[in-house]
Amino acid sequence: MEKKFIDAIVAMEDEKAVEIARQLLGEGIDANRILGNCQTAMEKVGKLFEKGEYFLPELIMSGEILKGITEVIKPGLELGEASDKGEKAGKVVFGTVFGDIHDIGKDIVIFMLETNNFEVVDLGVDVPIARFVEAIREEKPDIVGMSGFLTKTFDAMKVTIAGIEEAGLRKSVKIMIGGGTVTDDVVAYAGADAYGESALDAVNLAKSWTGGK
């Protein structure tokens, strides 16, 4: 069933993918595992795009399919321990780097950060270097989050972080990156501080940087 789910996403069969997601939940499959299957599917979509077999419409469609799936599984996502304290746990500026229009991973991480009492400034997708720099100056966040789904966005992450450093702002923030194919090697290449394999990892990382509030 999980293979059929992945195949449905890759084949852009939106209604079938959402229905299988419901079935998987009904069978007791963990929502975070379903999200992992989505990530596997999106990695395949990304490879097809980079090989020239898929184009921008397919990327947009895949993002819409994942939004529908997320609405189905969101209630079951493991959120960690949400804080009910009045004060915020910290401030995060978050955006998908330039050259990438995917927002599903970013939106899930933002949802979970906000659930855990972080204030999040969402810069959207295809965010230019100057917008990250401007937001850091204006918002004075503790953390900057950068999302990138396609492997070509590793270069965008690298030059964006370099731009933050050139602006004299790098030491004032911790930078986390994320996306389907991000690894420790990508963290080192881009000059980030860390990455999260899942949205929950991102929350735990943010908590560790802000004192676990």
MDAnalysis code that builds the backbone (N, CA, C; Angstrom):
import MDAnalysis as mda
import numpy as np

u = mda.Universe.empty(639, n_residues=213, atom_resindex=np.repeat(np.arange(213), 3), trajectory=True)
u.add_TopologyAttr("name", ["N", "CA", "C"] * 213)
u.add_TopologyAttr("resid", np.arange(1, 214))
u.add_TopologyAttr("resname", ["MET", "GLU", "LYS", "LYS", "PHE", "ILE", "ASP", "ALA", "ILE", "VAL", "ALA", "MET", "GLU", "ASP", "GLU", "LYS", "ALA", "VAL", "GLU", "ILE", "ALA", "ARG", "GLN", "LEU", "LEU", "GLY", "GLU", "GLY", "ILE", "ASP", "ALA", "ASN", "ARG", "ILE", "LEU", "GLY", "ASN", "CYS", "GLN", "THR", "ALA", "MET", "GLU", "LYS", "VAL", "GLY", "LYS", "LEU", "PHE", "GLU", "LYS", "GLY", "GLU", "TYR", "PHE", "LEU", "PRO", "GLU", "LEU", "ILE", "MET", "SER", "GLY", "GLU", "ILE", "LEU", "LYS", "GLY", "ILE", "THR", "GLU", "VAL", "ILE", "LYS", "PRO", "GLY", "LEU", "GLU", "LEU", "GLY", "GLU", "ALA", "SER", "ASP", "LYS", "GLY", "GLU", "LYS", "ALA", "GLY", "LYS", "VAL", "VAL", "PHE", "GLY", "THR", "VAL", "PHE", "GLY", "ASP", "ILE", "HIS", "ASP", "ILE", "GLY", "LYS", "ASP", "ILE", "VAL", "ILE", "PHE", "MET", "LEU", "GLU", "THR", "ASN", "ASN", "PHE", "GLU", "VAL", "VAL", "ASP", "LEU", "GLY", "VAL", "ASP", "VAL", "PRO", "ILE", "ALA", "ARG", "PHE", "VAL", "GLU", "ALA", "ILE", "ARG", "GLU", "GLU", "LYS", "PRO", "ASP", "ILE", "VAL", "GLY", "MET", "SER", "GLY", "PHE", "LEU", "THR", "LYS", "THR", "PHE", "ASP", "ALA", "MET", "LYS", "VAL", "THR", "ILE", "ALA", "GLY", "ILE", "GLU", "GLU", "ALA", "GLY", "LEU", "ARG", "LYS", "SER", "VAL", "LYS", "ILE", "MET", "ILE", "GLY", "GLY", "GLY", "THR", "VAL", "THR", "ASP", "ASP", "VAL", "VAL", "ALA", "TYR", "ALA", "GLY", "ALA", "ASP", "ALA", "TYR", "GLY", "GLU", "SER", "ALA", "LEU", "ASP", "ALA", "VAL", "ASN", "LEU", "ALA", "LYS", "SER", "TRP", "THR", "GLY", "GLY", "LYS"])
u.atoms.positions = np.array([
    [0.828, -1.215, 0.000],
    [0.000, 0.000, 0.000],
    [0.867, 1.273, 0.000],
    [1.955, 1.231, 0.771],
    [2.813, 2.421, 0.836],
    [3.497, 2.670, -0.506],
    [3.870, 1.597, -1.210],
    [4.467, 1.773, -2.541],
    [3.449, 2.387, -3.497],
    [2.187, 1.920, -3.418],
    [1.133, 2.495, -4.264],
    [0.935, 3.975, -3.946],
    [1.067, 4.304, -2.672],
    [0.937, 5.701, -2.233],
    [2.030, 6.559, -2.861],
    [3.274, 6.093, -2.767],
    [4.402, 6.821, -3.351],
    [4.227, 6.956, -4.856],
    [3.850, 5.840, -5.504],
    [3.671, 5.851, -6.963],
    [2.572, 6.827, -7.387],
    [1.504, 6.912, -6.587],
    [0.396, 7.816, -6.921],
    [0.845, 9.275, -6.883],
    [1.673, 9.618, -5.906],
    [2.184, 10.996, -5.828],
    [3.064, 11.290, -7.034],
    [3.980, 10.369, -7.334],
    [4.905, 10.569, -8.458],
    [4.148, 10.678, -9.772],
    [3.054, 9.918, -9.891],
    [2.255, 9.923, -11.127],
    [1.254, 11.072, -11.173],
    [1.261, 11.931, -10.137],
    [0.370, 13.101, -10.062],
    [-1.101, 12.700, -9.966],
    [-1.379, 11.548, -9.364],
    [-2.764, 11.092, -9.167],
    [-3.248, 11.613, -7.817],
    [-3.715, 12.849, -7.822],
    [-3.980, 13.550, -6.569],
    [-5.062, 12.891, -5.712],
    [-6.218, 12.589, -6.296],
    [-7.309, 12.005, -5.508],
    [-6.925, 10.630, -4.970],
    [-6.243, 9.853, -5.779],
    [-5.820, 8.515, -5.361],
    [-4.824, 8.619, -4.200],
    [-3.885, 9.556, -4.294],
    [-2.872, 9.711, -3.251],
    [-3.506, 10.102, -1.922],
    [-4.436, 11.036, -1.958],
    [-5.101, 11.480, -0.731],
    [-5.930, 10.349, -0.129],
    [-6.611, 9.601, -0.986],
    [-7.432, 8.484, -0.496],
    [-6.562, 7.405, 0.136],
    [-5.418, 7.105, -0.472],
    [-4.523, 6.102, 0.112],
    [-3.981, 6.591, 1.453],
    [-3.708, 7.895, 1.551],
    [-3.246, 8.460, 2.827],
    [-4.280, 8.205, 3.922],
    [-5.556, 8.395, 3.587],
    [-6.635, 8.122, 4.547],
    [-6.655, 6.638, 4.939],
    [-6.477, 5.783, 3.928],
    [-6.488, 4.347, 4.192],
    [-5.324, 3.951, 5.100],
    [-4.159, 4.515, 4.835],
    [-2.979, 4.198, 5.652],
    [-3.200, 4.605, 7.103],
    [-3.783, 5.786, 7.294],
    [-4.099, 6.218, 8.657],
    [-5.079, 5.262, 9.307],
    [-6.088, 4.838, 8.536],
    [-7.093, 3.918, 9.054],
    [-6.514, 2.570, 9.433],
    [-5.428, 2.202, 8.781],
    [-4.765, 0.931, 9.078],
    [-3.777, 1.062, 10.234],
    [-3.696, 2.278, 10.792],
    [-2.816, 2.476, 11.940],
    [-1.396, 2.876, 11.599],
    [-1.143, 3.223, 10.334],
    [0.199, 3.678, 9.951],
    [0.427, 5.071, 10.531],
    [1.574, 5.263, 11.167],
    [1.897, 6.526, 11.820],
    [1.956, 7.670, 10.806],
    [1.407, 8.818, 11.190],
    [1.367, 9.980, 10.293],
    [2.763, 10.427, 9.896],
    [3.710, 10.338, 10.815],
    [5.082, 10.730, 10.484],
    [5.697, 9.782, 9.448],
    [5.304, 8.502, 9.507],
    [5.779, 7.548, 8.501],
    [5.180, 7.880, 7.134],
    [3.916, 8.264, 7.113],
    [3.276, 8.669, 5.862],
    [3.989, 9.886, 5.287],
    [4.363, 10.804, 6.163],
    [5.099, 11.986, 5.729],
    [6.449, 11.585, 5.139],
    [7.063, 10.564, 5.726],
    [8.322, 10.051, 5.188],
    [8.145, 9.483, 3.797],
    [7.011, 8.817, 3.559],
    [6.709, 8.319, 2.217],
    [6.533, 9.462, 1.221],
    [5.932, 10.542, 1.708],
    [5.785, 11.735, 0.862],
    [7.158, 12.261, 0.458],
    [8.067, 12.262, 1.407],
    [9.421, 12.738, 1.132],
    [10.088, 11.861, 0.084],
    [9.920, 10.544, 0.204],
    [10.473, 9.616, -0.783],
    [9.910, 9.904, -2.168],
    [8.604, 10.133, -2.225],
    [7.954, 10.426, -3.506],
    [8.482, 11.725, -4.099],
    [8.654, 12.734, -3.248],
    [9.109, 14.032, -3.745],
    [10.559, 13.981, -4.218],
    [11.353, 13.109, -3.606],
    [12.724, 12.925, -4.091],
    [12.698, 12.375, -5.514],
    [11.765, 11.461, -5.779],
    [11.632, 10.896, -7.121],
    [11.157, 11.953, -8.110],
    [10.205, 12.794, -7.661],
    [9.721, 13.884, -8.519],
    [10.871, 14.833, -8.844],
    [11.673, 15.135, -7.840],
    [12.809, 16.035, -8.041],
    [13.803, 15.484, -9.050],
    [14.063, 14.185, -8.986],
    [14.994, 13.572, -9.934],
    [14.440, 13.615, -11.351],
    [13.130, 13.384, -11.484],
    [12.500, 13.457, -12.805],
    [12.578, 14.872, -13.367],
    [12.438, 15.863, -12.499],
    [12.541, 17.263, -12.925],
    [13.964, 17.561, -13.393],
    [14.927, 17.117, -12.610],
    [16.311, 17.431, -12.947],
    [16.781, 16.676, -14.189],
    [16.110, 15.562, -14.524],
    [16.424, 14.811, -15.742],
    [15.677, 15.367, -16.954],
    [14.806, 16.354, -16.717],
    [14.071, 16.950, -17.815],
    [12.824, 16.188, -18.221],
    [12.403, 15.231, -17.384],
    [11.191, 14.465, -17.683],
    [9.950, 15.112, -17.068],
    [10.137, 15.867, -15.997],
    [9.069, 16.658, -15.386],
    [9.449, 18.130, -15.493],
    [8.426, 18.979, -15.481],
    [8.664, 20.412, -15.634],
    [7.950, 21.173, -14.516],
    [7.949, 22.486, -14.612],
    [7.377, 23.324, -13.559],
    [5.933, 22.948, -13.206],
    [5.061, 22.678, -14.178],
    [3.681, 22.304, -13.811],
    [3.625, 21.076, -12.902],
    [4.502, 20.089, -13.154],
    [4.528, 18.896, -12.312],
    [5.001, 19.232, -10.898],
    [5.967, 20.140, -10.786],
    [6.439, 20.552, -9.464],
    [5.315, 21.232, -8.685],
    [4.588, 22.100, -9.366],
    [3.476, 22.799, -8.718],
    [2.393, 21.799, -8.311],
    [2.080, 20.879, -9.222],
    [1.048, 19.873, -8.941],
    [1.436, 18.998, -7.757],
    [2.696, 18.588, -7.701],
    [3.139, 17.728, -6.601],
    [3.005, 18.443, -5.266],
    [3.295, 19.742, -5.273],
    [3.127, 20.523, -4.049],
    [1.682, 20.586, -3.607],
    [0.757, 20.717, -4.569],
    [-0.664, 20.759, -4.238],
    [-1.141, 19.411, -3.694],
    [-0.616, 18.319, -4.274],
    [-0.982, 16.987, -3.782],
    [-0.546, 16.831, -2.333],
    [0.669, 17.268, -2.024],
    [1.173, 17.130, -0.660],
    [0.393, 17.994, 0.325],
    [-0.091, 19.125, -0.120],
    [-0.928, 19.952, 0.757],
    [-2.198, 19.197, 1.142],
    [-2.800, 18.520, 0.161],
    [-4.002, 17.751, 0.437],
    [-3.734, 16.606, 1.393],
    [-2.603, 15.940, 1.201],
    [-2.226, 14.839, 2.089],
    [-1.971, 15.356, 3.495],
    [-1.305, 16.486, 3.584],
    [-0.975, 17.051, 4.893],
    [-2.229, 17.377, 5.696],
    [-3.253, 17.890, 5.025],
    [-4.502, 18.192, 5.726],
    [-5.110, 16.928, 6.331],
    [-4.926, 15.801, 5.640],
    [-5.465, 14.529, 6.123],
    [-4.676, 14.022, 7.328],
    [-3.350, 14.123, 7.267],
    [-2.517, 13.501, 8.308],
    [-2.112, 14.446, 9.431],
    [-2.333, 15.754, 9.242],
    [-1.857, 16.739, 10.222],
    [-2.301, 16.430, 11.659],
    [-3.561, 16.024, 11.887],
    [-3.971, 15.746, 13.270],
    [-3.159, 14.649, 13.941],
    [-2.565, 13.773, 13.146],
    [-1.819, 12.664, 13.724],
    [-0.327, 12.877, 13.819],
    [0.158, 14.037, 13.363],
    [1.589, 14.281, 13.401],
    [2.084, 14.423, 14.828],
    [3.249, 13.850, 15.081],
    [3.861, 13.968, 16.402],
    [4.426, 15.371, 16.541],
    [3.906, 16.106, 17.508],
    [4.263, 17.515, 17.619],
    [5.282, 17.811, 18.704],
    [5.606, 16.850, 19.518],
    [6.468, 17.163, 20.647],
    [5.616, 17.767, 21.752],
    [6.263, 18.326, 22.746],
    [5.546, 18.898, 23.873],
    [5.313, 20.385, 23.647],
    [4.090, 20.721, 23.333],
    [3.760, 22.130, 23.118],
    [3.760, 22.867, 24.446],
    [4.250, 24.084, 24.402],
    [4.308, 24.887, 25.624],
    [3.052, 25.713, 25.772],
    [2.581, 25.836, 27.006],
    [1.414, 26.684, 27.246],
    [1.818, 27.959, 27.978],
    [3.130, 28.215, 28.012],
    [3.612, 29.425, 28.674],
    [3.293, 30.649, 27.813],
    [3.179, 31.764, 28.459],
    [2.852, 32.987, 27.743],
    [3.990, 33.475, 26.867],
    [5.234, 33.332, 27.334],
    [6.359, 33.854, 26.564],
    [6.683, 32.927, 25.395],
    [7.198, 33.523, 24.333],
    [7.563, 32.756, 23.157],
    [8.871, 32.017, 23.388],
    [8.989, 30.864, 22.746],
    [10.206, 30.060, 22.887],
    [11.360, 30.653, 22.100],
    [11.052, 31.503, 21.130],
    [12.069, 32.111, 20.292],
    [11.450, 32.574, 18.989],
    [12.236, 33.270, 18.191],
    [11.733, 33.762, 16.901],
    [12.524, 33.120, 15.766],
    [11.792, 32.701, 14.736],
    [12.391, 32.040, 13.581],
    [11.956, 32.736, 12.302],
    [12.913, 33.059, 11.445],
    [12.620, 33.534, 10.090],
    [12.800, 32.338, 9.169],
    [11.782, 32.049, 8.361],
    [11.803, 30.823, 7.566],
    [11.400, 31.096, 6.119],
    [12.114, 30.496, 5.182],
    [11.751, 30.644, 3.788],
    [12.346, 29.556, 2.920],
    [11.729, 29.313, 1.771],
    [12.294, 28.425, 0.757],
    [13.216, 29.262, -0.120],
    [14.445, 28.797, -0.307],
    [15.452, 29.600, -0.998],
    [15.093, 29.833, -2.460],
    [15.747, 30.844, -3.050],
    [15.441, 31.211, -4.437],
    [15.731, 30.035, -5.376],
    [14.881, 29.950, -6.405],
    [14.996, 28.848, -7.359],
    [14.118, 27.664, -7.021],
    [13.397, 27.750, -5.900],
    [12.539, 26.640, -5.471],
    [11.187, 27.199, -5.043],
    [10.119, 26.600, -5.542],
    [8.771, 27.091, -5.242],
    [8.018, 26.164, -4.290],
    [8.690, 25.168, -3.746],
    [8.003, 24.228, -2.855],
    [7.841, 24.804, -1.454],
    [6.635, 24.663, -0.926],
    [6.390, 25.196, 0.415],
    [5.859, 24.157, 1.401],
    [5.641, 22.917, 0.941],
    [4.996, 21.950, 1.822],
    [5.861, 21.618, 3.036],
    [7.159, 21.354, 2.811],
    [8.034, 21.058, 3.941],
    [8.151, 22.237, 4.877],
    [8.309, 23.412, 4.294],
    [8.394, 24.646, 5.072],
    [7.138, 24.851, 5.907],
    [5.994, 24.646, 5.299],
    [4.733, 24.881, 6.005],
    [4.534, 23.911, 7.171],
    [4.955, 22.667, 6.990],
    [4.823, 21.689, 8.070],
    [5.735, 22.060, 9.235],
    [6.966, 22.451, 8.918],
    [7.904, 22.848, 9.982],
    [7.380, 24.080, 10.721],
    [6.865, 25.050, 9.973],
    [6.322, 26.261, 10.606],
    [5.146, 25.905, 11.512],
    [4.262, 25.049, 11.021],
    [3.118, 24.603, 11.821],
    [3.575, 24.008, 13.148],
    [4.598, 23.160, 13.091],
    [5.063, 22.494, 14.297],
    [5.849, 23.433, 15.214],
    [6.587, 24.357, 14.634],
    [7.283, 25.360, 15.452],
    [6.277, 26.231, 16.205],
    [5.241, 26.667, 15.495],
    [4.233, 27.515, 16.133],
    [3.477, 26.755, 17.210],
    [3.228, 25.463, 16.964],
    [2.568, 24.631, 17.970],
    [3.415, 24.551, 19.234],
    [4.729, 24.620, 19.056],
    [5.653, 24.566, 20.185],
    [6.075, 25.960, 20.655],
    [5.221, 26.939, 20.370],
    [5.332, 28.285, 20.948],
    [6.454, 29.150, 20.387],
    [6.909, 28.835, 19.168],
    [7.870, 29.713, 18.505],
    [7.111, 30.742, 17.664],
    [7.627, 31.936, 17.610],
    [7.108, 32.951, 16.691],
    [7.837, 32.774, 15.372],
    [7.079, 32.619, 14.288],
    [7.688, 32.346, 12.991],
    [7.294, 33.415, 11.979],
    [8.290, 33.948, 11.299],
    [8.073, 34.887, 10.199],
    [8.277, 34.111, 8.904],
    [7.204, 33.903, 8.153],
    [7.233, 33.104, 6.930],
    [7.522, 34.003, 5.732],
    [8.678, 33.799, 5.103],
    [9.063, 34.620, 3.955],
    [8.516, 34.075, 2.639],
    [7.934, 32.878, 2.680],
    [7.366, 32.308, 1.462],
    [8.374, 31.473, 0.694],
    [8.204, 31.407, -0.618],
    [9.060, 30.578, -1.469],
    [9.852, 31.449, -2.439],
    [10.876, 30.827, -3.039],
    [11.715, 31.524, -4.023],
    [12.245, 32.848, -3.442],
    [12.764, 32.760, -2.223],
    [13.145, 33.961, -1.479],
    [14.562, 34.400, -1.853],
    [14.740, 35.620, -2.339],
    [16.075, 36.099, -2.706],
    [16.946, 36.366, -1.479],
    [18.237, 36.420, -1.702],
    [19.195, 36.648, -0.618],
    [18.854, 37.918, 0.149],
    [18.572, 38.983, -0.585],
    [18.327, 40.282, 0.051],
    [17.133, 40.231, 1.005],
    [16.152, 39.401, 0.691],
    [14.970, 39.318, 1.559],
    [15.312, 38.637, 2.878],
    [16.143, 37.607, 2.833],
    [16.607, 36.982, 4.078],
    [17.372, 38.003, 4.915],
    [18.284, 38.731, 4.282],
    [19.098, 39.728, 4.993],
    [18.207, 40.799, 5.612],
    [17.260, 41.281, 4.831],
    [16.332, 42.312, 5.311],
    [15.518, 41.813, 6.509],
    [15.038, 40.572, 6.413],
    [14.215, 40.018, 7.491],
    [15.021, 39.836, 8.772],
    [16.272, 39.427, 8.646],
    [17.116, 39.262, 9.832],
    [17.341, 40.618, 10.499],
    [17.580, 41.633, 9.689],
    [17.792, 42.989, 10.245],
    [16.536, 43.504, 10.939],
    [15.388, 43.278, 10.305],
    [14.140, 43.831, 10.834],
    [13.578, 43.024, 12.000],
    [13.628, 41.707, 11.893],
    [12.964, 40.838, 12.859],
    [13.852, 40.416, 14.025],
    [15.183, 40.462, 13.795],
    [16.145, 40.038, 14.821],
    [15.798, 38.652, 15.383],
    [15.733, 37.647, 14.518],
    [15.362, 36.302, 14.970],
    [16.509, 35.594, 15.691],
    [16.162, 34.553, 16.393],
    [17.173, 33.679, 16.991],
    [17.684, 32.683, 15.953],
    [16.779, 32.293, 15.063],
    [17.050, 31.208, 14.115],
    [16.563, 31.584, 12.723],
    [17.307, 31.158, 11.704],
    [16.870, 31.273, 10.317],
    [16.721, 29.865, 9.766],
    [15.566, 29.578, 9.175],
    [15.321, 28.280, 8.552],
    [15.258, 28.429, 7.047],
    [15.961, 27.557, 6.346],
    [15.953, 27.572, 4.884],
    [15.542, 26.210, 4.365],
    [14.544, 26.199, 3.503],
    [14.057, 24.965, 2.909],
    [14.445, 24.924, 1.443],
    [14.787, 23.727, 0.975],
    [15.098, 23.542, -0.438],
    [14.851, 22.106, -0.829],
    [13.997, 21.899, -1.793],
    [13.613, 20.548, -2.196],
    [14.527, 19.998, -3.278],
    [14.913, 20.820, -4.243],
    [15.735, 20.377, -5.363],
    [17.223, 20.449, -5.005],
    [18.018, 19.513, -5.540],
    [19.442, 19.507, -5.210],
    [20.140, 20.788, -5.688],
    [19.612, 21.395, -6.736],
    [20.249, 22.630, -7.225],
    [20.126, 23.766, -6.219],
    [19.216, 23.629, -5.254],
    [19.059, 24.705, -4.276],
    [20.135, 24.671, -3.194],
    [20.979, 23.641, -3.188],
    [22.094, 23.637, -2.244],
    [23.000, 24.838, -2.510],
    [23.194, 25.160, -3.787],
    [24.000, 26.333, -4.136],
    [23.307, 27.611, -3.672],
    [21.971, 27.630, -3.794],
    [21.218, 28.805, -3.341],
    [21.360, 28.985, -1.830],
    [21.324, 27.875, -1.091],
    [21.530, 27.951, 0.353],
    [22.921, 28.508, 0.662],
    [23.909, 28.010, -0.059],
    [25.296, 28.422, 0.176],
    [25.482, 29.927, -0.038],
    [24.974, 30.434, -1.171],
    [25.183, 31.858, -1.455],
    [24.301, 32.735, -0.573],
    [23.144, 32.218, -0.149],
    [22.291, 32.976, 0.763],
    [22.979, 33.143, 2.112],
    [23.551, 32.062, 2.607],
    [24.264, 32.134, 3.888],
    [25.495, 33.018, 3.758],
    [26.156, 32.949, 2.606],
    [27.303, 33.833, 2.364],
    [26.844, 35.288, 2.365],
    [25.664, 35.543, 1.797],
    [25.134, 36.909, 1.777],
    [24.814, 37.413, 3.171],
    [24.307, 36.518, 4.022],
    [24.027, 36.880, 5.416],
    [25.332, 37.217, 6.143],
    [26.361, 36.443, 5.823],
    [27.665, 36.695, 6.445],
    [28.255, 38.017, 5.969],
    [28.146, 38.289, 4.679],
    [28.656, 39.544, 4.116],
    [27.953, 40.753, 4.724],
    [26.690, 40.549, 5.117],
    [25.928, 41.644, 5.725],
    [26.274, 41.817, 7.208],
    [27.162, 40.953, 7.715],
    [27.575, 41.057, 9.113],
    [26.569, 40.498, 10.096],
    [25.679, 39.606, 9.616],
    [24.592, 39.111, 10.465],
    [24.715, 37.632, 10.821],
    [25.717, 36.958, 10.276],
    [25.797, 35.508, 10.453],
    [25.934, 35.088, 11.911],
    [26.721, 35.826, 12.676],
    [26.966, 35.439, 14.070],
    [25.757, 35.681, 14.971],
    [24.790, 36.425, 14.478],
    [23.625, 36.753, 15.311],
    [22.534, 35.694, 15.251],
    [22.648, 34.727, 14.327],
    [21.591, 33.724, 14.157],
    [22.172, 32.325, 13.997],
    [21.377, 31.342, 14.383],
    [21.643, 29.958, 14.043],
    [20.871, 29.662, 12.758],
    [21.455, 28.872, 11.881],
    [20.799, 28.580, 10.606],
    [20.587, 27.082, 10.456],
    [19.323, 26.712, 10.280],
    [18.970, 25.320, 9.996],
    [18.486, 25.219, 8.555],
    [18.827, 24.133, 7.901],
    [18.359, 23.898, 6.542],
    [17.620, 22.562, 6.505],
    [16.783, 22.399, 5.496],
    [16.025, 21.165, 5.385],
    [15.539, 20.947, 3.971],
    [15.195, 19.707, 3.673],
    [14.723, 19.334, 2.345],
    [14.959, 17.860, 2.148],
    [14.370, 17.294, 1.124],
    [14.391, 15.858, 0.935],
    [15.765, 15.224, 0.866],
    [16.747, 15.927, 0.328],
    [18.060, 15.311, 0.109],
    [19.172, 15.998, 0.899],
    [18.830, 16.778, 1.894],
    [19.836, 17.471, 2.705],
    [20.522, 16.465, 3.636],
    [21.844, 16.588, 3.746],
    [22.649, 15.730, 4.617],
    [23.643, 16.602, 5.382],
    [24.433, 15.956, 6.230],
    [25.484, 16.686, 6.944],
    [26.487, 17.298, 5.974],
    [26.738, 16.620, 4.865],
    [27.659, 17.160, 3.859],
    [27.112, 18.457, 3.265],
    [25.806, 18.511, 3.072],
    [25.187, 19.730, 2.535],
    [25.279, 20.861, 3.563],
    [25.102, 20.516, 4.840],
    [25.247, 21.515, 5.911],
    [26.633, 22.142, 5.846],
    [27.653, 21.295, 5.717],
    [29.026, 21.795, 5.647],
    [29.239, 22.627, 4.379],
    [28.719, 22.156, 3.258],
    [28.863, 22.868, 1.988],
    [28.215, 24.242, 2.032],
    [27.009, 24.292, 2.585],
    [26.253, 25.549, 2.599],
    [26.718, 26.508, 3.687],
    [27.368, 25.980, 4.731],
    [27.788, 26.830, 5.837],
    [26.704, 27.035, 6.878],
    [25.742, 26.086, 6.921],
    [24.670, 26.158, 7.920],
    [25.159, 25.562, 9.238],
    [24.303, 25.609, 10.256],
    [24.660, 25.043, 11.556],
    [24.195, 23.602, 11.714],
    [23.056, 23.264, 11.116],
    [22.519, 21.913, 11.252],
    [21.348, 21.739, 10.294],
    [20.867, 20.501, 10.194],
    [19.661, 20.232, 9.413],
    [18.782, 19.268, 10.189],
    [17.511, 19.230, 9.803],
    [16.588, 18.287, 10.429],
    [16.042, 17.333, 9.391],
    [16.017, 16.034, 9.727],
    [15.457, 15.057, 8.793],
    [13.940, 15.123, 8.762],
    [13.349, 15.658, 9.836],
    [11.896, 15.773, 9.906],
    [11.531, 17.093, 10.564],
    [10.247, 17.414, 10.513],
    [9.786, 18.647, 11.148],
    [9.993, 18.589, 12.659],
    [9.826, 17.399, 13.233],
    [10.043, 17.261, 14.667],
    [11.509, 17.491, 15.020],
    [12.416, 17.029, 14.156],
    [13.839, 17.304, 14.361],
    [14.098, 18.805, 14.386],
    [13.428, 19.523, 13.486],
    [13.601, 20.974, 13.419],
    [13.148, 21.635, 14.709],
    [12.033, 21.170, 15.264],
    [11.537, 21.710, 16.534],
    [12.538, 21.452, 17.653],
    [13.022, 20.227, 17.742],
    [13.971, 19.880, 18.792],
    [15.273, 20.661, 18.650],
    [15.690, 20.874, 17.411],
    [16.889, 21.654, 17.143],
    [16.690, 23.098, 17.606],
    [15.538, 23.664, 17.249],
    [15.246, 25.038, 17.651],
    [15.215, 25.173, 19.153],
    [14.616, 24.203, 19.828],
    [14.573, 24.225, 21.286],
    [15.967, 24.160, 21.892],
    [16.828, 23.347, 21.308],
    [18.187, 23.213, 21.840],
    [18.959, 24.516, 21.695],
    [18.655, 25.271, 20.633],
    [19.350, 26.536, 20.408],
    [18.824, 27.682, 21.267],
    [17.576, 27.561, 21.683],
    [17.003, 28.654, 22.471],
    [16.860, 28.302, 23.951],
    [17.517, 27.236, 24.347],
    [17.496, 26.885, 25.758],
    [16.383, 25.946, 26.152],
    [15.718, 25.356, 25.145],
    [14.670, 24.379, 25.451],
    [13.473, 24.956, 26.146],
    [13.115, 26.187, 25.813],
    [11.984, 26.843, 26.469],
    [10.682, 26.115, 26.163],
])
